[in-house]
Amino acid sequence: MIAHISAGQVHLNDDFKKISAWAAILFAPTLVGTIYGMNFEEMPELRWALGYPFAVALMGAVCLSLYLIFKRRNWL
């Protein structure tokens, strides 16, 4: 009986790890997008021709790196 309960807790732990990992991966582009959505006038990259592609590339790089880190640690 105790072994069955323990196995269930391990399964729940794995589910929580997956949920937490995906939440962290999706938090990164949300953070960058909300900062750019604040309509500041004094952000240097706003006048830069490659500012928007840089922001999108930054979001992609952070998401990819977090995905690889979580995949390597067997959270995904």
Secondary structure, 3 states (H helix, E strand, C coil): CHHHHHHHHHHHHHHHHHHHHHHHHHHHHHHHHHHHCCCCCCCHHHCCCCHHHHHHHHHHHHHHHHHHHHHHCCCC
